Amino acid sequence: MTHPRAAGAMALKDKNLAYFKKKHPALYQTALQESFSRLTLNIDGDTGNVDLWHNRQSLYQGDAHAFADNEVAAYKENFGPGSSIATILPPRPGAIGFHRFFSKRMHALTDQIPDDADLTQNYTIPDFYPMIVFFGCGLGIHIEKMIRENRILNVVIFEPDPEYFFASLYVTDWESLFREFERKGNKIDILVSSGGVAPPEVSSPALWNLLINYGPSFPLCALFYNHISSEPYNPIVKRIQGDMHFFLNQWGYYDDEINQFNNALHNIGAGVPPMSYNQIDTDMPAVIVGGGPSFDMRVEEIKRHRDKVLLISCGTSVHSIIAAGLMPDIHVEIESHMLTYDHLSKIDQPEFFENTLLVGALQLPPQVFNLFKHGYYFLKDSTALASMFGTEDEIVHRATPTCTNTGVAVATHLKLKSVFLYGMDFGFPEKNQHHSKNSIYFSDKMSDSIKEGVKRNLEKLVETESVHGDPMYTFPMYNTSRMSIEQLTKHRAIYQKTESYACSEGARIANTEYLTPDAVDDFFTTRKDIASTKFLKALKGTPFTQKQMREKINKLGAFLTEISRSFSVCLNSLKSTEPEDVFRVCHTINLNLLQQVFPKYGLTAYFIRGSIWHYLNIGCAHSLSIENKASRDKFITEWKNNFGKFLQDLPAHYDSITSKQYPDSEDPWVRNDIVSNEHLYAE
């Protein structure tokens, strides 16, 4: 006969499974695949005390509820109201560049930040928790206690070992906890590994992709709760804390979005076709060239096998390729800035523009496409343009942050079976050897903007490891670029079963095989010359018509009008300037964005997401940084009015920009550089 306590635990497990089956089917499937193997759940039939054993070790000293009481009390002692936490700097006057439609409103708002605001990255925890990330679900008792005894807006539960989640189904009433928490307008997510214990290199990116949807609470006020002080979570926490300082720089904002959209409309209006990849020869080897200094060391092997490869130049690396007496088959570009046009216009080889195919992001300045006889656009991921002008199969993933990434991303998108990476050093042995000696970075043609960029980078050098195990210098941007390429090479190896060969003498690139010059020669010994002309012609897709383009313009305009009204309603519900009220209104706006806008409009929401998050971040950060109530009242009122006016003016500004006929050679937005002609972009 089953003991009543055991029967109750099994009934609770069934209740939880029924809930997850309906509300979280993926989590339900994970639970169905689990059983007790390393863990043992003990429920005392007399006292009702619960304990969990890992192999032969008790995790809760015989009483999980008493353990949770003590652990929660200790956590609140360190991270309770009034305690100090250090996260990210609050927005401050002059921190936002340019003075365009969105950014000039940011300047006007941040200029109103009072002198008594604390502009350090230290915040005092208020009498509520904007966000808590629980590392380890255990039996769930500590999570339930924290949620029921405190006011928390956002909860994320992270468990890389699904057996612990399986055990919690017998102890914690997850259904009641989730329903009650969400009924209050809060948000709760649980991330559990499936198919066994997930190592940090797998679980950390998955957690990051979940956390980045929680702006502004993450990264502004996200607290981490490490259950049982588990050591394996520490590297994940450290990585997230390091990455969140760069997170804000990736948000983007409306000024950039509308500029890129305007460029895209000029290109589509001019009849630039999309890149297609139907019926292409994927067996064709591709050499992809970055601007690293080792290109000079190994260019001769490219020359020896030039007729056997598809040669792809990336951004400014084309200058080194042409200087070496080579001409690329494909040239890729990603940046919507006029610097792209500036560096290409300095090439005095008509053959390059006549015979090389430009594969550029749709948002390139139209002058760039105009330079080339043949040019196709591609759609990069995480952009409104991708949703508006393409399907999922047509989107190129991980094409940023540099043109080098673009080259590898395009080759991966085309599923080319063998790619050889040259000049992709992502590091350099000496501080003055950061690019090929024949690149634009060492010529008298280098612009002042590029010079300033190099100078800033040299002030932030970090060390990394070379392909030969030696220490090297690198820029933070190069490191980010290399890590992104490593995700592409991993995808190529695991999912495409294609090969990636590192032929650079710089930093080690994971998921690639390093080849010496002799090994490269051996590879191509028996290879035949390729038919590149046929391949390039096969990449041409069908361009949009003017009518189709105008339908897309009108659809995005309707979207902006709708969400401006919706967010305005949320904003106007703010009744006080107390931090919890400000956070809750911002929380509601973000929930609207995540649960209403993105499901309905998909990637189109990226057009406005960054700007919304910047406003939410400013409001929440300074509701905490300004402790004086009178000063806070004044600033939060200004924030609400400024934000509301931006939402009100947004649709009309969009219409004023997109009402022109495309292409329009007189459009000042494509005739002048933004940085030196900001007055043209203000309204």
Disulfide bonds with the S-S distance in Angstrom:
none
